[in-house]
Amino acid sequence: MRSVKYLLFLLTLLFTVYNSGIAQSIGDKITSFTGNEGQQLIGDKMYVFVDSTGSMPFNDVLAKNEFKPAASKIPNLGVTPYHCWFRLNIQNNSSLPDFVLQIENPLLEKVVLFKPDSGRYISFPISKELPFDSRSNKSQNYEFLIRQHPGSVATYYFEIVSNTLLLVPVKIGSQISTSDSDLNKDLLTAIYFGIMLVMILYNLFVYFSIKDKSYLYYIFYIITVSLVQLNITGFGFKYLWPSFSHFERYSVYLFPSLTAFASIAFIRQFLLTKQYVPVMHKGFWIFVVSYVFLLLNALWGNKLLSYNMLNLNALPLSLYMIGTSAYIKVKYKYRPASFFLIAWIVFLIGIIFFVLKDFGVIPYNLFTVSAIQIGSAVEVILLSIALADRINILKAEKEESQERTLAALEENARIVSEQNVMLENKVNERTIELQESNQELNKTLVDLKEAEMQLVESEKMASLGQLTAGIAHEINNPINFVTSNVNPLKRDVAILLETIVTMETVGLSDVPHAEKVKQIQEYKEEIDFDYLKVEIEHLLKGINEGATRTAEIVKGLRIFSRLDEDDLKKADINEGIDSTLVIVNNLLGNSIKLVKNYGNLPLIECYPGKLNQVFLNIISNAIHAINKLHETDNKGLLTISTSADENNVYVKFEDNGTGMDDATMKKIFEPFFTTKEVGEGTGLGMSIAYNTINKHNGQIHIKSVVNEGTEFTLELPIIHQINEVQP
């Protein structure tokens, strides 16, 4: 009886093979699908045939039967204009009636699957010539759902056309394992684009703050790099331009070319190549012309030539940029060149890992597939640090200039003193010398004015340093909050997916209904289903709060950084104070209690950016005074109140810090006067605040008691009256 069963099984298997149209020769490799493993690469079990005519019908391909075994797990046929055919034999050794064949290369032009059905083959094409929504499986990769009876063997054929590198990483797996793998890659890609978006917003804000063109070029570079990754991962065609298949086919040439232009513009601006290496500065035009020619070739239809030029240009341009930065670093000791050099080397290492996995030198896994994204993210962060370091360089230069200016002031003061003594003794005898001395005094006053302007700029740089620290601290917290919730959420989603499978298994079983209910209830208790729902809701709420907080911070920074110094406009004072508090929030910490008593204020005519600077100076001084008195007892209190009458708006800042005596209050608005330690302040903050309030035709009122606190009240007119003579 058992031998009869075996015979029937063999006959059934032979009948299935016959009906599937398998032209399998003895010794052909067979891929076994068990359903118990995750996705697995099966390229080394395929057979390859290259159709040099590009027009051979499927039946002729079957009849010709010139397939050769693939050389590796990831077949790599290079850049070829030919149509390539692949044959794959699959035996379903699982209990599942279906599985997924996935070609993990969104850059392929067209993939046609030929699947056996009742003695003939049916074609299932997926092409970039069609909109993305035409795909039955909404994946950026080429995925095909295969239905094959358990225990049967079938042969499948792929026809693949590509205008880029014809790399065919074919994977087989269950629908669940394929979805899990796609989810992991999508999460990593989402984190990558999140990092790029944060870097764009951060550098855009700094650009609006200091107007350094390097930031503008760098933002353009980050955007183009992100577009390249959108193209490589297939996310662009899936989410951004799904209906523009023609644009998707040309984006593989457009985005890398834009990235090359952006990187060339950035390095020329950032490393000052025109100043340090004028010959190499001009040499970048060779690459610009080459990439323009490449784009024109692509538009004319020479796609293979354009792609080959793209590959030929990439390495020389990278080496040229690395060589330029290394030369500037070695010869001129220019520190930003070090950051640039390290960032590009890290990026190239990521590219090397990505390429090595295509040739089977290193394993094909989530890390190596995402190596370019990881290297790109690290490169962007390092270059952002390099740009931020330029602020420190400028600050050091300003401090050095300040020291020289102060030395000149002291020397000028000594000269003025000596001249005054001489003038007092010989005023009647040496009138001519007095006139010469007066000329010298006028020159000294001009020098003093120039020195004051330089010190005002120094004060702005100090505020910018504080601003940068506040940005880094405020944005880092919500981002950490979001990223810390990703892994728990991923774990809970995996449990939910497993729960769905378990519920389906129980629901389809033949046990009685009561037993099904009991099994389901036991499984829900086993995984603590009620807590799982609460935890997922908590994690999603945390991610939402982190994202909302980041948006609020960016909004506050945008309000604070309005560059409107020469334009009067109506503004909300309460909104300006809140944007300033975003900047100093890290200084407040947990040791100072902040109380806000905002009134209902009308919009006033003012220079909002200048008033925000006044608020920043007063609040920073208040925090310094509070910390000095309440450093250990955490009893610091800062109260901000606003109110208005028919003509004026009043802003009051009250603190319980060290306070001031009468002598200090008389000098507080004098330039260079400060009660802080050396190196903690320039002494210009309150002087600038006083001049700004005067420019608004307002007043500053001060009340202070030593060791009890200080109260600053700003009185600002609602309607700005322009004076003929400014104090």
C-alpha positions in Angstrom: 0.0 0.0 0.0 2.8 2.4 0.9 4.6 1.7 -2.5 1.3 2.5 -4.3 1.2 5.8 -2.5 4.7 6.6 -3.5 4.0 5.7 -7.1 0.9 7.9 -7.1 2.9 10.8 -5.7 5.6 10.4 -8.4 3.0 10.3 -11.1 1.3 13.4 -9.7 4.6 15.2 -9.6 5.5 14.2 -13.2 2.0 15.4 -14.3 2.6 18.7 -12.6 6.0 19.1 -14.2 4.5 18.3 -17.6 1.6 20.7 -17.2 3.9 23.5 -16.0 5.8 23.3 -19.3 9.2 22.7 -17.6 12.0 22.2 -20.1 14.3 21.2 -17.4 17.3 19.1 -18.3 18.8 16.6 -16.0 21.1 18.1 -13.5 19.4 21.5 -13.5 19.6 23.3 -10.1 16.4 23.5 -8.2 15.5 26.1 -5.6 13.6 24.6 -2.7 11.1 26.8 -0.9 10.4 25.6 2.6 8.6 28.6 4.0 10.4 28.3 7.3 13.2 30.7 6.5 13.3 34.4 5.8 14.1 35.7 2.3 17.0 34.0 0.6 19.2 34.9 -2.4 18.8 32.3 -5.2 20.8 33.9 -8.0 23.4 31.1 -8.1 20.6 28.6 -8.8 19.4 30.4 -12.0 20.4 30.1 -15.6 21.1 33.0 -17.9 20.7 33.6 -21.6 21.6 36.9 -23.4 19.4 37.8 -26.4 21.8 39.9 -28.5 19.0 40.7 -31.0 16.7 42.2 -28.3 13.6 40.9 -30.2 13.6 37.1 -29.7 10.0 35.9 -28.7 9.6 33.7 -25.7 8.9 30.6 -27.6 12.1 31.0 -29.5 14.0 31.4 -26.3 12.5 28.1 -25.0 13.4 26.4 -28.3 16.9 27.7 -28.4 17.6 26.6 -24.8 21.1 28.1 -24.5 20.9 29.0 -20.9 24.1 28.9 -18.8 24.4 28.6 -15.0 24.7 32.0 -13.2 28.1 32.7 -11.7 27.1 34.1 -8.3 24.2 34.6 -5.9 23.8 38.1 -7.4 24.1 37.9 -11.2 25.9 41.0 -12.6 25.8 41.3 -16.4 27.2 44.8 -16.4 25.8 47.6 -18.6 24.4 45.9 -21.6 21.9 47.0 -24.4 20.7 43.4 -24.7 17.7 41.6 -23.3 18.6 39.1 -20.7 16.6 36.0 -19.9 16.8 34.0 -16.6 15.4 30.5 -15.9 14.6 29.4 -12.4 13.4 26.0 -11.2 11.4 26.1 -7.9 10.1 23.2 -5.8 7.5 24.1 -3.2 8.5 22.0 -0.2 6.4 24.0 2.2 2.7 23.9 3.2 2.1 27.3 1.8 0.3 27.6 -1.5 2.1 30.8 -2.5 5.3 32.7 -2.1 7.0 35.9 -3.4 9.7 36.3 -6.0 11.5 39.6 -5.6 14.1 41.3 -7.7 15.6 43.9 -5.4 16.7 46.5 -8.0 14.3 49.4 -8.6 16.6 50.8 -11.3 15.7 48.0 -13.8 13.8 49.3 -16.9 11.5 46.3 -17.4 10.9 42.8 -15.9 8.6 40.3 -17.5 7.8 37.1 -15.6 6.7 34.0 -17.6 4.7 31.7 -15.3 3.5 28.2 -16.2 -0.2 27.7 -16.4 -1.9 24.5 -17.8 0.8 23.6 -20.2 1.6 27.1 -21.4 3.2 30.2 -20.1 1.5 33.5 -19.1 3.5 36.7 -19.0 3.3 39.3 -16.1 5.2 42.5 -17.1 6.3 45.3 -14.8 7.8 48.3 -16.6 8.9 51.8 -15.9 7.2 52.8 -19.1 3.9 52.5 -17.1 2.7 54.6 -14.1 3.6 53.1 -10.7 -0.1 52.6 -9.8 -0.4 50.1 -12.6 1.6 47.6 -10.6 -0.5 45.0 -8.8 2.0 44.7 -5.9 2.7 48.2 -4.7 6.4 47.7 -4.0 9.3 49.8 -5.3 11.1 46.5 -6.1 9.9 44.1 -8.8 7.8 41.6 -6.8 5.7 38.7 -8.1 3.2 36.6 -6.1 3.6 32.9 -7.1 0.9 30.4 -6.5 2.3 26.9 -6.7 0.9 23.7 -5.1 2.9 22.3 -2.2 5.2 19.5 -3.4 5.2 20.6 -7.0 8.1 21.7 -9.2 7.8 24.5 -11.8 10.1 26.5 -14.1 9.9 30.2 -14.3 11.5 32.6 -16.8 12.4 36.3 -16.5 13.0 38.7 -19.3 14.9 41.8 -18.0 15.9 45.0 -19.7 18.0 47.7 -18.1 19.7 51.0 -19.2 21.8 50.9 -16.1 23.9 48.2 -14.4 22.1 44.9 -14.9 22.3 43.6 -11.4 19.7 40.9 -10.5 19.5 40.1 -6.8 16.6 37.6 -6.9 15.0 36.6 -3.5 12.4 34.1 -2.6 10.3 34.1 0.5 6.9 34.0 2.0 4.6 37.0 1.9 5.3 37.6 5.6 9.1 37.4 5.4 9.1 39.6 2.3 6.9 42.2 4.1 9.1 42.1 7.2 12.3 42.5 5.1 10.7 45.4 3.2 9.6 47.0 6.4 13.1 46.8 7.9 14.6 48.5 4.8 11.8 51.1 4.7 12.4 52.0 8.3 16.1 52.4 7.7 15.4 54.5 4.6 12.8 56.6 6.5 15.4 57.3 9.3 17.9 58.3 6.6 15.5 60.8 4.9 14.6 62.1 8.4 18.2 62.8 9.1 18.6 64.5 5.7 15.4 66.6 6.3 16.7 67.7 9.8 20.1 68.7 8.2 18.3 70.7 5.5 16.2 72.6 8.0 19.1 73.2 10.4 21.5 74.5 7.7 18.7 76.6 6.1 18.1 78.2 9.5 21.8 78.9 10.0 22.0 80.3 6.4 19.2 82.8 7.2 21.0 83.7 10.4 24.5 84.4 9.0 24.0 84.6 5.2 27.0 82.4 4.4 26.6 81.1 0.8 28.4 77.9 1.8 25.2 76.9 3.6 23.1 77.6 0.6 25.3 75.4 -1.6 25.4 72.7 1.0 21.6 72.7 1.3 21.4 72.2 -2.5 23.9 69.4 -2.2 21.9 67.6 0.6 18.7 67.9 -1.5 20.4 66.4 -4.6 21.9 63.6 -2.6 18.4 62.8 -1.2 17.0 62.8 -4.7 19.6 60.3 -5.8 18.7 58.0 -2.9 15.0 58.5 -3.7 15.8 57.2 -7.2 18.0 54.3 -6.1 15.6 53.1 -3.5 12.5 53.5 -5.8 10.8 55.7 -3.2 10.6 58.7 -5.6 8.6 56.7 -8.3 6.5 55.1 -5.6 5.5 58.2 -3.6 6.5 61.5 -5.3 6.1 61.1 -9.1 4.2 57.8 -9.6 2.4 59.1 -12.7 5.5 60.5 -14.4 7.1 57.3 -15.7 9.0 59.3 -18.4 10.6 61.5 -15.7 11.5 58.4 -13.6 13.4 56.9 -16.6 15.5 60.0 -16.9 16.0 60.7 -13.2 18.8 58.2 -13.0 20.9 60.6 -15.1 19.5 63.9 -13.9 19.8 63.5 -10.1 23.5 62.3 -10.1 24.4 65.1 -12.4 22.7 67.7 -10.1 24.6 66.1 -7.2 27.9 66.6 -9.1 27.0 70.2 -9.8 26.1 70.8 -6.2 29.2 69.2 -4.8 31.4 71.2 -7.1 29.8 74.5 -6.2 30.0 73.6 -2.5 33.7 72.6 -2.4 34.6 75.7 -4.4 32.8 77.9 -1.9 33.5 76.0 1.3 37.3 75.4 0.8 37.9 78.8 -0.9 39.5 77.0 -3.9 39.7 80.2 -5.9 41.9 81.7 -3.1 44.1 78.7 -2.3 44.2 76.6 -5.5 43.1 78.8 -8.5 44.3 76.2 -11.1 42.3 73.4 -9.5 39.4 75.8 -9.0 39.2 76.2 -12.8 39.7 72.5 -13.3 36.2 71.7 -11.9 34.7 73.2 -15.1 36.0 70.1 -17.0 33.6 67.9 -14.9 30.8 70.4 -15.3 31.0 70.3 -19.1 31.3 66.5 -19.0 28.1 66.2 -16.9 26.2 68.6 -19.2 27.2 66.5 -22.2 26.1 63.4 -20.3 22.6 64.9 -19.7 22.3 66.0 -23.4 23.2 62.5 -24.5 20.5 61.0 -22.2 17.9 63.4 -23.7 18.9 62.4 -27.2 18.3 58.8 -26.4 21.9 57.5 -25.8 21.1 56.2 -22.4 23.8 53.5 -22.2 26.5 56.0 -23.2 25.2 58.4 -20.6 25.2 55.8 -17.9 28.7 54.7 -18.8 29.8 58.4 -18.7 28.1 58.7 -15.3 30.2 55.9 -13.9 33.4 57.1 -15.6 33.0 60.7 -14.2 32.1 59.7 -10.6 35.5 58.2 -9.5 37.7 60.9 -11.1 35.5 63.7 -9.7 35.6 62.1 -6.2 39.4 61.7 -6.4 39.8 65.3 -7.7 37.7 66.6 -4.8 39.6 64.5 -2.2 42.9 65.6 -3.7 41.9 69.2 -3.7 40.9 69.1 0.0 44.0 67.1 0.9 46.3 69.7 -0.8 44.6 72.6 0.9 44.8 70.8 4.3 48.5 69.9 3.9 49.8 73.2 2.4 47.6 75.8 4.1 46.5 74.0 7.3 42.9 75.0 6.6 40.9 73.2 9.2 37.6 72.8 7.3 39.5 70.8 4.7 40.1 68.1 7.3 36.3 67.7 7.9 35.6 67.6 4.2 38.4 65.0 3.6 37.1 62.7 6.4 33.4 63.1 5.3 34.2 62.1 1.7 36.4 59.2 2.7 33.6 57.9 4.9 31.1 58.3 1.9 33.5 56.4 -0.4 33.9 53.6 2.1 30.1 53.3 2.1 30.2 53.1 -1.7 32.9 50.5 -1.6 30.9 48.3 0.8 27.9 48.7 -1.5 29.8 47.6 -4.6 31.6 44.7 -2.9 28.4 43.1 -1.9 27.3 43.2 -5.6 30.3 41.1 -6.4 29.8 38.7 -3.5 33.0 39.8 -1.7 31.0 40.6 1.4 27.6 39.3 2.5 24.4 40.7 1.0 22.4 42.0 4.0 20.5 45.0 5.3 23.8 46.8 6.3 25.6 46.3 3.0 22.4 47.1 1.0 22.1 50.4 3.0 25.9 51.1 3.0 25.5 54.1 0.7 22.7 55.6 2.8 24.7 55.1 6.0 27.9 56.6 4.4 25.8 59.5 3.0 24.2 60.3 6.3 27.5 60.3 8.1 29.0 62.5 5.4 26.2 65.0 5.7 26.5 65.2 9.5 30.3 65.6 9.3 30.0 68.4 6.7 27.3 70.1 8.9 29.8 69.9 11.7 32.5 71.4 9.4 30.2 74.3 8.5 29.4 74.9 12.2 33.2 74.8 12.9 33.5 77.8 10.6 31.5 79.8 13.1 34.1 79.0 15.7 36.9 80.1 13.3 35.1 83.4 12.6 34.5 83.8 16.3 38.2 83.3 17.0 39.1 85.8 14.3 36.7 88.3 15.8 38.1 87.8 19.3 41.6 88.3 17.9 40.4 91.5 16.2 38.8 92.6 19.4 42.0 92.1 21.3 43.9 94.2 18.7 41.2 96.8 18.8 41.2 97.0 22.6 45.0 97.3 22.6 44.7 100.1 20.1 42.1 101.8 22.3 44.4 101.6 25.3 47.2 103.1 23.2 45.0 105.8 21.9 43.7 106.6 25.4 47.3 107.0 26.6 48.1 109.3 23.7 45.0 111.3 24.4 46.0 111.6 28.1 49.5 112.8 27.2 48.2 115.3 24.7 45.7 116.7 27.2 48.5 117.3 29.8 50.6 119.0 27.2 47.6 121.1 26.0 46.8 122.3 29.5 50.4 123.5 30.1 50.9 125.2 26.7 47.5 126.2 25.5 48.4 129.8 25.0 51.9 129.3 23.7 51.3 126.4 21.2 48.1 127.1 19.4 49.4 125.3 16.2 50.3 122.2 18.2 46.8 122.3 19.7 45.2 122.2 16.3 47.4 119.3 15.3 46.4 117.5 18.5 42.8 118.2 17.7 43.3 116.5 14.4 44.8 113.5 16.2 41.9 113.4 18.5 39.4 113.4 15.6 41.3 110.4 14.1 41.2 108.7 17.5 37.4 109.2 17.6 37.1 107.6 14.2 39.1 104.7 15.4 36.9 104.4 18.4 33.8 104.3 16.3 35.3 101.6 14.1 36.3 99.6 17.1 32.8 99.9 18.5 31.3 98.6 15.2 33.7 95.7 15.3 32.7 94.9 18.9 29.0 95.1 18.0 29.7 92.5 15.3 31.5 90.4 18.0 28.4 90.6 20.2 26.3 89.3 17.3 28.7 86.4 16.9 28.5 85.6 20.6 24.7 85.6 20.3 25.0 83.3 17.3 27.1 80.9 19.3 24.4 80.8 22.0 21.8 80.4 19.3 23.6 77.4 17.8 23.9 75.7 21.2 20.2 76.2 21.8 19.3 74.8 18.4 21.4 71.7 18.9 20.0 71.0 22.4 16.3 71.7 21.6 16.2 69.7 18.3 18.2 66.8 19.7 15.8 66.0 22.5 12.6 65.4 20.4 14.6 63.6 17.7 16.0 61.2 20.4 12.5 60.8 21.7 11.3 59.7 18.2 14.2 57.4 17.5 14.0 55.7 20.9 10.4 54.7 20.1 11.1 53.2 16.7 12.6 49.8 17.8 9.8 49.1 20.5 7.2 50.0 17.9 8.9 47.8 15.3 8.8 44.9 17.9 5.1 45.5 18.7 4.2 45.6 15.0 6.0 42.2 14.5 4.0 40.8 17.4 0.8 42.0 15.8 1.8 40.5 12.5 2.5 37.2 14.2 -0.9 37.5 16.0 -2.7 37.9 12.7 -1.0 34.7 11.4 -1.9 32.9 14.7 -5.6 34.1 14.5 -5.8 33.0 10.9 -4.4 29.5 11.8 -6.9 29.1 14.6 -9.7 30.4 12.6 -9.1 28.0 9.7 -8.6 25.0 12.0 -11.3 22.3 12.3 -11.6 22.4 16.1 -14.9 23.4 17.7 -15.9 27.1 18.0 -15.5 27.1 21.8 -12.0 25.6 21.5 -11.1 28.3 19.0 -12.3 31.0 21.4 -10.3 29.4 24.2 -7.1 29.2 22.0 -7.5 32.8 20.9 -8.1 34.0 24.5 -5.1 32.0 25.8 -2.9 33.5 23.0 -4.1 37.0 23.8 -3.2 36.5 27.5 0.1 35.0 26.5 1.2 38.1 24.5 -0.6 40.4 26.9 -2.7 41.8 24.1 -4.3 44.6 26.2 -0.9 46.0 27.3 0.3 45.7 23.7 -2.4 48.0 22.5 -1.7 50.5 25.3 2.1 50.3 24.5 1.6 50.9 20.7 -0.7 53.9 21.5 1.9 55.2 23.9 4.7 54.8 21.4 2.8 56.5 18.6 1.8 59.3 20.9 5.5 59.7 21.8 6.6 59.9 18.2 3.8 62.4 17.5 4.8 64.5 20.4 8.5 64.4 19.3 7.6 65.4 15.8 5.2 68.2 17.0 7.9 69.5 19.4 10.4 69.6 16.5 7.9 71.6 14.4 7.3 74.0 17.2 11.0 74.5 17.7 11.6 75.1 14.0 8.6 77.6 14.0 10.1 79.4 17.0 13.5 79.6 15.3 12.0 80.9 12.1 10.2 83.7 14.0 13.4 84.6 16.0 15.7 84.8 13.0 13.6 87.2 10.9 16.2 89.4 9.1 14.3 92.6 8.9 16.7 95.1 10.4 15.9 97.8 7.9 12.1 97.2 7.5 9.4 98.3 9.9 6.5 95.8 10.2 3.8 94.8 12.5 4.6 92.0 14.9 3.3 90.1 17.9 5.5 90.8 20.9 4.3 87.6 22.7 5.3 85.5 19.7 8.7 87.1 19.6 9.3 86.4 23.4 8.3 82.8 22.9 10.7 82.4 19.9 13.5 83.8 22.1 12.6 81.4 24.9 13.1 78.5 22.4 16.8 79.7 22.0 17.5 80.0 25.8 15.5 77.0 26.9 18.6 74.9 27.4 20.0 77.7 29.7 16.9 77.6 31.8 17.2 73.9 32.5 15.3 72.4 35.5 16.8 74.8 38.1 14.9 77.9 37.0 11.1 78.2 37.1 9.6 80.2 34.2 6.3 82.1 34.7 4.6 83.7 31.7 1.8 86.2 32.2 0.9 87.3 28.7 -1.7 90.0 28.1 -3.8 90.4 25.0 -1.5 92.6 22.9 -2.1 94.5 19.6 0.4 94.2 16.8 3.0 97.0 17.1 5.1 98.6 14.4 8.7 97.6 15.1 11.9 95.9 13.9 11.0 92.3 15.2 14.5 90.9 14.7 16.1 93.7 16.7 13.5 93.4 19.6 14.2 89.6 19.7 17.9 90.4 20.2 16.9 92.8 23.1 14.8 90.0 24.7 17.6 87.5 24.3 20.1 89.9 26.0 17.8 90.7 29.0 16.7 87.0 29.5 20.4 85.8 29.3 21.5 88.4 31.9 18.6 87.4 34.1 19.5 83.7 33.9 23.1 84.5 34.7 22.1 86.5 37.8 19.7 83.7 38.9 22.3 81.0 38.5 24.8 83.0 40.4 22.6 83.3 43.5 20.6 80.1 43.3 23.2 77.7 41.8 22.6 75.0 44.4 19.0 75.5 45.9 17.1 75.4 42.6 14.8 78.3 43.7 15.4 80.5 40.6 12.4 82.3 39.3 12.0 84.2 36.0 8.7 86.0 35.4 7.8 87.5 32.0 4.6 89.7 31.8 3.1 91.7 29.0 0.3 94.3 28.9 -0.9 97.2 26.8 -2.8 100.4 27.0 -4.1 102.7 24.2 -0.7 103.9 23.1 2.0 101.5 24.4 2.9 97.9 25.0 4.7 97.0 28.2 7.1 94.0 28.6 8.3 93.2 32.1 11.2 90.8 33.0 11.5 89.9 36.7 14.1 87.7 38.3 15.2 86.8 41.8 18.9 86.8 41.0 21.8 88.8 42.5 20.3 92.2 41.7 22.3 95.5 41.3 23.3 98.4 43.4 22.8 102.0 42.4 26.4 102.4 40.9 25.9 99.4 38.7 22.4 100.6 37.5 23.9 103.9 36.5 26.6 102.2 34.3 24.5 99.3 32.9 23.9 100.9 29.5 27.5 102.1 29.0 29.4 100.3 26.3 31.9 97.6 27.5 30.5 97.7 31.1 29.9 94.2 32.4 29.7 92.5 35.8 30.5 89.1 34.4 33.8 87.4 34.6 36.4 87.9 31.8 35.4 85.9 28.7 31.7 85.6 29.7 30.5 88.8 28.1 31.5 91.7 25.9 29.7 94.4 27.8 27.8 95.5 24.7 24.5 93.6 25.2 22.6 96.2 27.3 24.2 99.0 25.3 22.7 97.5 22.1 19.4 96.9 23.9 19.3 100.6 25.0 20.0 101.9 21.5 17.4 99.5 20.0 14.6 100.6 22.4 15.6 104.3 21.7 15.3 103.5 17.9 11.7 102.4 18.7 11.1 105.6 20.6 10.6 103.5 23.7 12.0 103.5 27.2 13.6 101.0 29.6 12.8 101.2 33.3 14.9 99.3 35.9 14.2 98.3 39.5 16.7 96.3 41.4 17.6 95.2 44.9 20.9 93.5 45.8 20.4 89.7 46.4 16.6 90.1 45.8 16.3 90.5 42.1 15.9 92.8 39.2 12.9 94.1 37.2 13.3 95.4 33.6 10.2 97.0 32.0 10.2 97.9 28.3 7.8 100.6 27.1 7.2 100.4 23.4 4.8 102.6 21.4 2.2 100.8 19.3 2.6 103.2 16.4 6.2 104.0 15.5 7.0 107.7 15.2 10.1 108.4 13.1 12.3 111.1 14.7 14.3 113.4 12.7 17.3 113.1 15.0 18.2 109.7 16.5 20.1 109.7 19.8 
